[in-house]
């Protein structure tokens, strides 16, 4: 069924063709003006240009009343020279192929000389007379071109910055499940540093759950909140699935509804570890500082303890000098207290030498029984004074060690002393030894004393640790005895461990040491003894501490030796050169000439080349002994020296008299 023609359609049919044409042209004009397009016609044969509206005049900067320029004039005066060849080729192609072409070129606008970009469309059209015309449009696209260039520049800058950053970067798309909850995210873009910070390869296009199945939900939940709210977030968190810590900044890319999130991040794992290590070290330093303060307070207490009876003893000996029943026990008491002070100082020096790597062991073959006997002899008086029993359980056959007998005896002596200190009067102490079947011996010192609390057991060998075993024990202590034991045992290639069932349950200390071959080797390599010197000896004592020099001289004089005393290096050198002693005992740290300088001068004096030189000093490391030997000293003793040790050394210099080892 045909539709009835509308009134409008009937009106149009009734209008003359000219009216319809004018209406069409008006509509075309309005459309082109609205879009900013210039409409043109060009007769290539006559080179005649027709501009259908005013827009081409505006584009080329010409007056609307002027005549449109010909194509030749446009090419010569307006089109940029670099674009004319391209423009002509495209127009010829359009005419040859009868096809529509679209092209761009630059022009110089006439009114202000500005360089502008225009975009031209060309469509060939054959007119009624059979001639070929070109018709088309033109538009000023300079703004678009500039925006496009700015965008390219911005994108290039963006790519360059992102690619060159040390920080990791990724653009992710947050994925949501059917309940609109974030459940994953996909990598859309990454930079070079991304792989370095994450260790993930070929991430673009893949999801985090695909790459790291163990990744925590926290991450996509955080990015999901950013995508929903558009609020940037900065946080530090651990990615356990990647075994790394990250400092992260995330922001939404795009407007509301966008699920793209840009992420900048840094791998701070090493920094976190360093921070944790610094915190650990700070805590250790705080503990060490606290223990140091406790140690200094204890040291002051321990040094005052023997000083008080020493001062009292001196007064007793002064006011009761003619009463042997008072003087003798007072002297014995003073010797014990002095020995205690010397032991404190020696332990401190030993710890310092071990800590600085300056304690050298004098390893030799030694029988275990010999070491045990020496330790028991040292601690016997203390054990007897407390009426404690000491049980020994040693193998009947000799067990040989390669050890420093003095230091190993010190280890066992410290353990016995410790056992006695923390065991009440009348208690029991035991020392046993047995081979462990693996080329080593296991030595155990045990007691039924105060025991060790379980929480203190792991730190009992630490420096300045008292062990916390009992507050009412007879002895205090500096808390360095067991630390010294551990370090000396380790220097012997052995091990030491503590064992206790708890407070009040006693304790046991186990020392493991490697055994030497069973047969003792003949001693070799000892320096030949000096030729005997006839007694009595002429002895020079030089020390800037007058009390030390004078008292040592008095002790030696009681043994029949002839003494001279000097209180500085220059005086010692003059006396030695004039008096020519057999032996010179020289302090190292004297004013004027020190002991090394005096020794070298004496070795250079004719007739004194063979004088026996003994260094007496507070410095006793291997380096100090080596320096003394280099200066010409024969022997090196550390202060405070036992006068009996000096007497034994002098006895070795007497002809026909054997003397024990001097320990120097």
C-alpha positions as CSV (number, residue, x, y, z in Angstrom):
1,X,0.0,0.0,0.0
2,X,1.5,3.3,-1.1
3,X,1.9,6.1,1.4
4,X,0.1,9.3,0.7
5,X,2.5,12.2,-0.1
6,X,2.9,14.6,2.7
7,X,2.1,18.3,2.4
8,X,5.8,19.1,2.6
9,X,6.6,16.7,-0.2
10,X,3.9,18.1,-2.3
11,X,5.1,21.6,-1.7
12,X,8.6,20.7,-2.7
13,X,7.4,19.1,-5.9
14,X,5.4,22.2,-6.7
15,X,8.4,24.5,-6.2
16,X,10.5,25.4,-9.2
17,X,13.9,23.7,-9.4
18,X,15.6,26.9,-8.7
19,X,14.0,27.2,-5.3
20,X,15.0,23.7,-4.3
21,X,18.6,24.4,-5.5
22,X,18.8,27.6,-3.5
23,X,17.6,25.7,-0.4
24,X,20.1,23.0,-0.8
25,X,22.9,25.5,-1.3
26,X,21.9,27.3,1.9
27,X,21.9,24.2,3.9
28,X,25.3,23.3,2.6
29,X,26.6,26.7,3.4
30,X,25.2,26.5,7.0
31,X,26.8,23.1,7.4
32,X,30.2,24.1,6.2
33,X,30.2,27.2,8.3
34,X,29.3,25.2,11.4
35,X,32.1,22.8,10.8
36,X,34.7,25.5,9.9
37,X,35.3,23.9,6.5
38,X,36.2,25.9,3.4
39,X,34.6,24.6,0.2
40,X,36.4,25.0,-3.2
41,X,36.2,24.1,-6.8
42,X,39.2,24.1,-9.2
43,X,39.3,23.9,-13.0
44,X,42.7,22.3,-13.7
45,X,42.5,23.2,-17.4
46,X,41.9,26.9,-17.0
47,X,43.5,26.9,-13.5
48,X,40.5,28.7,-12.2
49,X,39.8,28.5,-8.4
50,X,36.3,29.0,-7.0
51,X,35.9,29.4,-3.2
52,X,32.3,28.7,-2.3
53,X,32.3,30.3,1.2
54,X,34.4,32.8,3.2
55,X,36.3,30.2,5.2
56,X,39.1,29.7,2.6
57,X,39.8,33.5,2.7
58,X,40.1,33.3,6.5
59,X,42.4,30.3,6.3
60,X,44.8,32.0,3.8
61,X,44.5,35.4,5.4
62,X,42.9,37.2,2.5
63,X,40.1,39.7,2.2
64,X,36.7,38.2,1.3
65,X,36.4,40.7,-1.4
66,X,39.6,39.6,-3.2
67,X,39.8,37.2,-6.0
68,X,40.7,33.6,-5.0
69,X,44.3,32.9,-6.2
70,X,45.0,30.4,-8.9
71,X,46.5,27.0,-8.1
72,X,49.8,28.1,-9.5
73,X,49.8,31.2,-7.3
74,X,48.9,29.1,-4.3
75,X,51.8,26.8,-4.9
76,X,54.2,29.7,-5.4
77,X,53.1,32.2,-2.7
78,X,51.3,30.3,0.0
79,X,52.2,26.6,0.1
80,X,55.4,25.7,2.1
81,X,58.1,24.7,-0.4
82,X,58.8,21.4,1.3
83,X,55.1,20.4,0.8
84,X,54.5,21.4,-2.9
85,X,55.9,18.2,-4.4
86,X,53.7,16.0,-2.1
87,X,50.6,18.1,-2.8
88,X,51.0,17.9,-6.6
89,X,51.6,14.1,-6.5
90,X,48.4,13.6,-4.5
91,X,46.3,15.8,-6.8
92,X,47.6,14.1,-10.0
93,X,46.8,10.7,-8.4
94,X,43.3,11.8,-7.6
95,X,42.8,13.0,-11.2
96,X,44.3,9.8,-12.7
97,X,42.4,7.4,-10.4
98,X,39.2,9.4,-10.2
99,X,39.4,8.8,-6.4
100,X,39.0,10.8,-3.3
101,X,42.3,11.9,-1.6
102,X,43.0,13.5,1.7
103,X,46.2,15.3,2.4
104,X,47.9,17.8,4.7
105,X,50.3,20.7,4.0
106,X,51.7,23.8,5.5
107,X,50.9,27.3,4.3
108,X,52.1,30.8,5.1
109,X,49.1,33.0,6.0
110,X,49.1,36.3,4.1
111,X,47.9,38.7,6.7
112,X,50.3,37.8,9.5
113,X,52.8,35.5,7.9
114,X,52.0,32.7,10.4
115,X,52.8,29.1,9.4
116,X,49.6,27.1,9.5
117,X,48.6,23.5,8.9
118,X,45.7,22.8,6.6
119,X,43.9,19.5,5.7
120,X,42.5,19.2,2.2
121,X,40.1,16.7,0.7
122,X,40.0,16.3,-3.1
123,X,37.3,14.6,-5.1
124,X,37.3,14.6,-9.0
125,X,34.0,15.4,-10.6
126,X,33.0,15.4,-14.3
127,X,30.7,18.3,-15.2
128,X,27.8,18.3,-17.7
129,X,30.1,19.8,-20.3
130,X,32.4,16.8,-19.9
131,X,35.3,18.7,-18.3
132,X,37.0,17.3,-15.1
133,X,36.9,19.6,-12.1
134,X,38.2,19.0,-8.6
135,X,36.1,19.9,-5.7
136,X,36.9,19.6,-2.0
137,X,37.1,21.1,1.4
138,X,39.9,22.7,3.4
139,X,40.3,23.1,7.2
140,X,42.8,24.8,9.4
141,X,44.2,22.0,11.6
142,X,47.0,23.9,13.2
143,X,45.6,23.6,16.7
144,X,45.0,19.9,16.3
145,X,48.6,19.4,14.9
146,X,50.0,21.3,17.8
147,X,48.0,19.3,20.3
148,X,49.0,16.2,18.5
149,X,52.7,17.2,18.7
150,X,52.4,18.2,22.3
151,X,50.7,14.8,23.0
152,X,53.5,13.0,21.2
153,X,56.1,15.0,23.1
154,X,54.3,14.4,26.4
155,X,54.1,10.7,25.7
156,X,57.7,10.6,24.7
157,X,58.7,12.4,27.9
158,X,56.4,10.1,29.8
159,X,58.0,7.0,28.3
160,X,61.5,8.4,28.8
161,X,60.9,9.3,32.4
162,X,59.2,6.0,33.3
163,X,61.8,4.0,31.5
164,X,64.8,5.8,33.1
165,X,63.4,5.7,36.7
166,X,65.1,3.6,39.3
167,X,61.7,3.1,40.9
168,X,59.5,0.3,39.6
169,X,56.4,1.3,37.7
170,X,53.4,-0.6,36.5
171,X,50.0,0.2,35.2
172,X,47.5,-2.4,36.3
173,X,43.8,-3.1,35.7
174,X,42.1,-4.2,38.8
175,X,39.8,-7.2,38.3
176,X,36.6,-7.6,40.2
177,X,34.5,-10.8,40.8
178,X,30.8,-11.2,40.3
179,X,30.2,-9.7,43.7
180,X,32.1,-6.6,42.6
181,X,35.0,-7.4,45.0
182,X,38.6,-6.9,43.8
183,X,40.1,-10.4,43.2
184,X,43.2,-9.8,41.1
185,X,44.9,-7.3,38.8
186,X,46.4,-7.5,35.3
187,X,49.7,-5.8,34.3
188,X,49.1,-3.5,31.4
189,X,52.4,-1.7,31.3
190,X,55.7,-1.9,33.1
191,X,59.1,-0.2,33.1
192,X,62.6,-1.6,33.0
193,X,63.1,-1.3,36.8
194,X,59.9,-3.4,37.4
195,X,61.7,-6.7,36.9
196,X,64.6,-5.7,39.1
197,X,62.3,-4.8,41.9
198,X,60.0,-7.8,41.6
199,X,61.9,-10.6,39.9
200,X,58.9,-11.1,37.6
201,X,59.5,-11.7,33.9
202,X,57.1,-11.2,31.0
203,X,54.4,-9.7,33.2
204,X,52.5,-7.6,30.7
205,X,49.1,-9.1,29.9
206,X,49.3,-11.5,32.9
207,X,47.7,-11.3,36.3
208,X,49.5,-11.2,39.6
209,X,47.8,-14.4,40.8
210,X,49.0,-16.1,37.6
211,X,52.6,-15.0,38.2
212,X,52.6,-15.3,42.1
213,X,49.9,-17.7,43.3
214,X,50.8,-17.0,46.9
215,X,50.4,-13.2,46.6
216,X,48.4,-11.8,49.5
217,X,44.8,-10.5,48.8
218,X,45.8,-7.3,50.6
219,X,47.4,-6.0,47.4
220,X,44.4,-6.2,45.1
221,X,42.2,-5.0,47.9
222,X,44.3,-1.9,48.3
223,X,44.4,-1.2,44.5
224,X,40.6,-1.9,44.3
225,X,40.0,0.9,46.9
226,X,42.1,3.3,44.9
227,X,40.2,2.4,41.7
228,X,36.8,2.9,43.4
229,X,37.5,6.1,45.3
230,X,40.1,7.8,43.1
231,X,42.1,8.6,46.3
232,X,45.8,8.0,46.0
233,X,47.5,5.9,48.7
234,X,51.0,5.5,50.1
235,X,52.0,2.4,52.1
236,X,54.8,0.1,53.1
237,X,54.0,-3.6,53.2
238,X,55.6,-7.0,52.8
239,X,54.9,-9.2,49.8
240,X,55.4,-12.6,51.3
241,X,54.9,-14.3,48.0
242,X,57.8,-12.4,46.5
243,X,59.8,-12.5,49.8
244,X,60.3,-8.7,49.6
245,X,59.2,-5.5,51.3
246,X,57.9,-2.5,49.2
247,X,57.3,1.2,49.6
248,X,54.3,1.8,47.3
249,X,52.4,4.8,45.9
250,X,49.2,4.0,43.9
251,X,46.8,6.4,42.1
252,X,43.9,5.9,39.7
253,X,44.5,6.7,36.1
254,X,41.3,8.1,34.5
255,X,38.1,9.3,35.8
256,X,35.3,7.7,37.8
257,X,34.7,4.2,36.7
258,X,38.2,3.6,35.6
259,X,39.8,0.5,37.0
260,X,43.3,1.4,35.9
261,X,45.8,2.1,38.7
262,X,49.3,3.5,38.2
263,X,51.8,2.1,40.8
264,X,55.2,3.5,41.7
265,X,57.2,1.3,44.1
266,X,60.6,0.6,45.6
267,X,62.1,-2.7,46.9
268,X,63.1,-1.8,50.4
269,X,63.9,-5.3,51.6
270,X,67.6,-4.6,52.2
271,X,66.8,-1.3,54.0
272,X,64.3,-3.2,56.2
273,X,66.9,-5.8,57.0
274,X,69.5,-3.1,57.7
275,X,67.0,-1.3,60.0
276,X,66.3,-4.5,61.8
277,X,70.0,-5.2,62.1
278,X,70.5,-1.7,63.5
279,X,67.7,-2.2,66.0
280,X,69.3,-5.5,67.0
281,X,72.7,-3.9,67.3
282,X,71.2,-1.1,69.4
283,X,69.6,-3.6,71.7
284,X,72.9,-5.5,72.0
285,X,74.7,-2.3,72.7
286,X,72.2,-1.3,75.3
287,X,72.6,-4.8,76.9
288,X,76.4,-4.5,76.7
289,X,76.3,-1.0,78.2
290,X,74.1,-2.3,81.0
291,X,76.5,-5.2,81.6
292,X,79.5,-2.9,81.4
293,X,78.0,-0.6,84.1
294,X,77.2,-3.7,86.3
295,X,80.8,-4.9,85.7
296,X,82.4,-1.6,86.7
297,X,80.3,-1.5,89.9
298,X,81.3,-5.1,90.6
299,X,85.0,-4.4,89.8
300,X,85.0,-1.5,92.3
301,X,83.5,-3.8,94.9
302,X,85.9,-6.7,94.1
303,X,88.9,-4.4,94.3
304,X,87.8,-2.8,97.6
305,X,87.2,-6.2,99.2
306,X,90.9,-7.1,99.4
307,X,92.1,-3.6,99.9
308,X,90.3,-3.3,103.2
309,X,92.0,-6.3,104.9
310,X,95.3,-5.3,103.3
311,X,95.1,-1.9,104.9
312,X,94.0,-3.4,108.2
313,X,96.9,-6.0,108.0
314,X,99.5,-3.3,107.5
315,X,98.2,-1.4,110.6
316,X,98.2,-4.7,112.6
317,X,101.8,-5.5,111.6
318,X,102.9,-2.0,112.5
319,X,101.4,-1.9,116.0
320,X,102.1,-5.6,116.8
321,X,105.5,-6.0,115.1
322,X,106.9,-7.8,118.1
323,X,104.0,-10.3,118.4
324,X,104.6,-13.3,116.0
325,X,101.2,-14.8,116.8
326,X,99.6,-11.7,115.3
327,X,102.1,-10.9,112.5
328,X,102.2,-14.4,111.0
329,X,98.4,-14.9,110.4
330,X,98.1,-11.3,109.3
331,X,100.9,-11.9,106.7
332,X,99.2,-15.0,105.4
333,X,95.9,-13.2,105.1
334,X,97.6,-10.3,103.2
335,X,99.2,-12.8,100.8
336,X,95.8,-14.4,100.1
337,X,94.2,-11.0,99.5
338,X,97.0,-9.8,97.3
339,X,96.9,-13.1,95.3
340,X,93.1,-12.5,94.8
341,X,93.8,-9.0,93.5
342,X,96.5,-10.2,91.2
343,X,94.1,-12.9,89.8
344,X,91.5,-10.3,89.1
345,X,93.9,-8.1,87.2
346,X,95.3,-11.2,85.3
347,X,91.9,-12.3,84.3
348,X,91.1,-8.8,82.9
349,X,94.3,-8.7,81.0
350,X,93.8,-12.2,79.6
351,X,90.3,-11.3,78.3
352,X,91.7,-8.1,76.7
353,X,94.5,-10.0,75.0
354,X,92.1,-12.7,73.7
355,X,89.6,-10.1,72.5
356,X,92.4,-8.3,70.6
357,X,93.9,-11.5,69.3
358,X,97.2,-10.9,71.2
359,X,97.1,-14.0,73.5
360,X,99.5,-16.6,72.2
361,X,99.4,-20.2,73.5
362,X,102.6,-22.0,74.2
363,X,101.5,-25.4,73.0
364,X,103.4,-28.4,74.1
365,X,102.8,-32.0,74.9
366,X,101.4,-32.3,78.4
367,X,99.8,-35.0,80.4
368,X,96.2,-34.4,81.6
369,X,97.1,-35.5,85.1
370,X,99.7,-32.7,85.3
371,X,97.2,-30.0,84.3
372,X,94.6,-31.4,86.8
373,X,97.2,-31.5,89.6
374,X,98.2,-27.9,88.9
375,X,94.5,-26.7,89.0
376,X,93.7,-28.7,92.2
377,X,96.8,-27.3,93.9
378,X,95.7,-23.7,93.0
379,X,92.1,-24.1,94.2
380,X,92.8,-26.6,97.1
381,X,93.1,-23.9,99.8
382,X,89.7,-22.3,98.9
383,X,88.0,-25.7,98.8
384,X,89.5,-26.7,102.1
385,X,88.6,-23.4,103.7
386,X,85.0,-24.0,102.8
387,X,85.2,-27.5,104.1
388,X,84.1,-28.9,100.7
389,X,85.0,-32.3,99.4
390,X,86.7,-32.7,96.0
391,X,86.4,-36.0,94.2
392,X,88.7,-36.9,91.2
393,X,87.9,-39.6,88.7
394,X,90.7,-39.8,86.1
395,X,91.8,-42.5,83.8
396,X,94.7,-44.7,85.1
397,X,96.6,-44.4,81.9
398,X,98.2,-41.1,80.9
399,X,96.2,-39.0,78.5
400,X,98.3,-36.6,76.4
401,X,97.2,-33.2,75.1
402,X,98.8,-30.6,72.9
403,X,98.1,-27.6,75.0
404,X,99.5,-24.6,76.9
405,X,99.7,-26.2,80.4
406,X,99.5,-22.8,82.2
407,X,96.4,-21.8,80.3
408,X,94.7,-25.2,80.5
409,X,95.4,-25.3,84.2
410,X,93.8,-21.8,84.4
411,X,90.7,-23.2,82.6
412,X,90.2,-26.1,85.1
413,X,91.2,-23.8,88.0
414,X,88.5,-21.3,87.0
415,X,85.9,-24.0,86.8
416,X,86.9,-25.5,90.2
417,X,86.9,-22.0,91.7
418,X,83.5,-21.3,90.3
419,X,82.1,-24.6,91.6
420,X,83.5,-23.8,95.1
421,X,82.1,-20.3,95.0
422,X,78.5,-21.4,94.2
423,X,78.5,-24.5,96.4
424,X,77.7,-24.0,100.1
425,X,80.1,-25.0,102.9
426,X,80.3,-28.8,103.3
427,X,79.2,-29.3,99.7
428,X,80.6,-31.7,97.1
429,X,82.7,-31.0,94.0
430,X,83.8,-33.5,91.4
431,X,86.3,-33.5,88.5
432,X,86.2,-36.4,86.0
433,X,87.8,-37.1,82.7
434,X,87.3,-39.8,80.1
435,X,88.0,-40.4,76.4
436,X,84.9,-39.8,74.2
437,X,85.9,-42.4,71.6
438,X,86.5,-39.8,68.8
439,X,90.0,-38.8,69.6
440,X,89.1,-36.3,72.3
441,X,88.8,-36.2,76.1
442,X,85.7,-35.0,78.0
443,X,86.5,-33.2,81.3
444,X,83.6,-32.5,83.6
445,X,83.6,-30.3,86.7
446,X,80.3,-30.7,88.7
447,X,78.9,-29.6,92.0
448,X,75.8,-29.8,94.1
449,X,75.5,-26.1,94.7
450,X,73.3,-23.2,93.6
451,X,72.7,-24.4,90.0
452,X,71.7,-22.2,87.1
453,X,68.3,-20.9,86.2
454,X,67.1,-22.2,82.7
455,X,66.8,-18.7,81.3
456,X,70.4,-17.8,82.3
457,X,71.9,-21.0,81.1
458,X,72.4,-19.9,77.4
459,X,74.3,-16.8,78.4
460,X,76.4,-18.2,81.2
461,X,79.6,-17.9,79.1
462,X,78.9,-14.3,78.0
463,X,81.2,-11.6,79.3
464,X,80.3,-9.9,82.6
465,X,77.5,-12.5,83.2
466,X,77.3,-13.4,86.9
467,X,75.1,-16.4,86.3
468,X,72.5,-15.1,88.8
469,X,72.9,-18.3,90.8
470,X,72.8,-16.9,94.4
471,X,72.9,-13.5,96.0
472,X,74.3,-14.7,99.3
473,X,77.4,-16.6,98.0
474,X,80.7,-16.1,99.7
475,X,82.4,-14.6,96.7
476,X,81.2,-12.0,94.2
477,X,83.2,-12.0,91.0
478,X,83.6,-10.0,87.8
479,X,81.6,-12.3,85.6
480,X,84.6,-12.9,83.3
481,X,85.8,-16.3,84.6
482,X,83.5,-18.4,82.4
483,X,84.0,-16.1,79.4
484,X,87.7,-16.6,79.8
485,X,87.2,-20.4,80.1
486,X,85.3,-20.5,76.8
487,X,87.8,-18.5,74.9
488,X,90.8,-20.4,76.1
489,X,89.1,-23.7,75.4
490,X,88.2,-22.6,71.9
491,X,91.8,-21.4,71.3
492,X,92.8,-25.0,72.1
493,X,90.4,-26.3,69.5
494,X,88.0,-27.6,72.1
495,X,84.4,-27.0,73.2
496,X,82.7,-26.1,76.5
497,X,79.1,-26.4,77.7
498,X,77.1,-25.8,80.8
499,X,74.4,-28.1,82.3
500,X,72.0,-27.6,85.2
501,X,68.7,-28.9,86.2
502,X,67.8,-25.5,87.6
503,X,68.2,-23.3,90.7
504,X,69.4,-25.3,93.7
505,X,70.1,-28.4,91.5
506,X,73.8,-28.0,91.1
507,X,75.6,-27.6,87.8
508,X,78.1,-29.3,85.5
509,X,80.6,-27.9,83.0
510,X,81.9,-30.1,80.2
511,X,85.2,-29.4,78.4
512,X,86.1,-31.3,75.3
513,X,89.7,-31.3,74.1
514,X,91.5,-33.1,71.3
515,X,94.0,-35.8,72.4
516,X,97.6,-35.9,71.2
517,X,99.3,-39.1,70.2
518,X,99.9,-41.3,73.2
519,X,103.7,-41.4,73.3
520,X,105.3,-38.2,74.7
521,X,107.9,-36.8,72.4
522,X,111.3,-35.6,73.7
523,X,111.4,-31.9,74.2
524,X,113.4,-30.1,71.5
525,X,114.0,-26.7,70.3
526,X,114.6,-25.2,73.8
527,X,117.3,-22.5,73.8
528,X,120.5,-23.7,75.5
529,X,121.0,-22.4,79.1
530,X,123.3,-19.5,79.7
531,X,126.7,-20.3,81.1
532,X,126.4,-20.3,84.9
533,X,127.3,-17.1,86.7
534,X,129.0,-17.3,90.0
535,X,126.9,-16.3,93.1
536,X,126.4,-14.0,94.8
537,X,125.1,-12.0,91.9
538,X,125.5,-8.2,91.3
539,X,121.9,-7.1,90.5
540,X,120.8,-3.7,89.3
541,X,117.1,-2.9,89.8
542,X,115.7,0.1,87.8
543,X,112.1,1.3,88.3
544,X,110.6,4.8,88.5
545,X,108.2,3.4,91.2
546,X,110.5,3.7,94.2
547,X,108.5,1.4,96.4
548,X,108.5,-1.3,93.8
549,X,112.3,-1.0,93.2
550,X,113.2,-0.7,96.8
551,X,111.1,-3.7,98.1
552,X,112.3,-6.0,95.3
553,X,115.9,-5.0,96.1
554,X,115.3,-5.8,99.8
555,X,113.9,-9.2,98.9
556,X,117.0,-10.0,96.8
557,X,119.4,-8.7,99.4
558,X,118.0,-11.2,101.9
559,X,119.1,-13.9,99.5
560,X,122.7,-12.6,99.6
561,X,122.8,-10.7,96.3
562,X,124.5,-7.3,96.0
563,X,122.0,-4.7,94.8
564,X,122.0,-1.2,93.3
565,X,118.8,0.7,92.7
566,X,118.0,3.4,90.0
567,X,114.8,5.3,89.6
568,X,115.2,6.5,85.9
569,X,116.7,5.2,82.7
570,X,119.7,7.6,82.6
571,X,120.7,6.7,86.2
572,X,120.4,3.0,85.4
573,X,122.7,3.3,82.4
574,X,125.3,5.2,84.5
575,X,125.2,2.7,87.3
576,X,125.4,-0.3,85.0
577,X,128.4,1.1,83.0
578,X,130.2,2.0,86.2
579,X,129.3,-0.9,88.4
580,X,129.0,-3.7,85.7
581,X,126.3,-5.9,87.3
582,X,125.6,-9.6,86.4
583,X,121.9,-9.0,86.0
584,X,119.8,-5.8,85.3
585,X,116.1,-5.8,86.1
586,X,114.7,-2.9,84.1
587,X,111.2,-1.4,84.1
588,X,110.1,-0.5,80.5
589,X,108.2,2.8,81.1
590,X,110.9,4.8,82.9
591,X,111.3,8.6,82.4
592,X,114.2,10.0,80.3
593,X,115.5,6.8,78.8
594,X,113.0,3.9,78.7
595,X,113.9,0.3,79.4
596,X,114.2,-0.5,75.6
597,X,116.7,2.4,75.2
598,X,118.7,1.4,78.3
599,X,118.9,-2.3,77.1
600,X,120.1,-1.3,73.6
601,X,122.7,1.0,75.1
602,X,124.0,-1.7,77.5
603,X,124.3,-4.2,74.6
604,X,126.4,-1.7,72.8
605,X,128.7,-1.1,75.8
606,X,132.0,-3.0,75.6
607,X,132.2,-5.5,78.4
608,X,128.4,-5.5,79.0
609,X,127.4,-7.5,75.9
610,X,126.6,-10.6,78.0
611,X,124.9,-9.0,80.9
612,X,121.6,-10.8,81.7
613,X,118.7,-8.3,81.1
614,X,115.2,-8.9,82.5
615,X,112.3,-6.7,81.5
616,X,109.8,-6.0,84.2
617,X,106.6,-4.3,82.9
618,X,102.8,-4.2,83.0
619,X,102.6,-5.1,79.3
620,X,102.7,-8.8,78.5
621,X,101.4,-9.4,75.0
622,X,103.3,-11.3,72.4
623,X,104.1,-8.0,70.6
624,X,105.5,-6.6,73.9
625,X,107.6,-9.7,74.4
626,X,108.9,-9.6,70.8
627,X,109.8,-5.9,71.2
628,X,111.7,-6.7,74.4
629,X,113.6,-9.5,72.7
630,X,114.5,-7.1,69.8
631,X,115.8,-4.6,72.3
632,X,118.2,-7.2,73.8
633,X,116.3,-8.5,76.9
634,X,116.8,-12.1,77.8
635,X,113.6,-12.5,79.9
636,X,110.2,-10.7,80.2
637,X,108.1,-10.7,83.3
638,X,104.7,-8.9,83.7
639,X,103.8,-6.9,86.9
640,X,102.9,-7.6,89.6
641,X,105.7,-10.2,89.8
642,X,106.0,-12.7,92.6
643,X,109.5,-12.1,94.3
644,X,109.8,-15.9,94.6
645,X,109.6,-16.1,90.8
646,X,112.5,-13.7,90.5
647,X,114.5,-15.7,93.1
648,X,113.9,-18.9,91.1
649,X,115.2,-17.1,88.0
650,X,118.3,-16.0,89.8
651,X,118.8,-19.6,91.1
652,X,119.0,-20.7,87.5
653,X,121.9,-18.4,87.0
654,X,123.9,-20.0,89.9
655,X,126.2,-22.8,88.8
656,X,125.2,-26.3,89.7
657,X,121.7,-25.4,90.8
658,X,118.6,-26.5,88.9
659,X,115.7,-24.2,88.9
660,X,112.0,-24.6,87.9
661,X,110.7,-23.0,84.7
662,X,110.3,-19.3,85.1
663,X,107.1,-18.9,83.1
664,X,108.4,-16.0,81.2
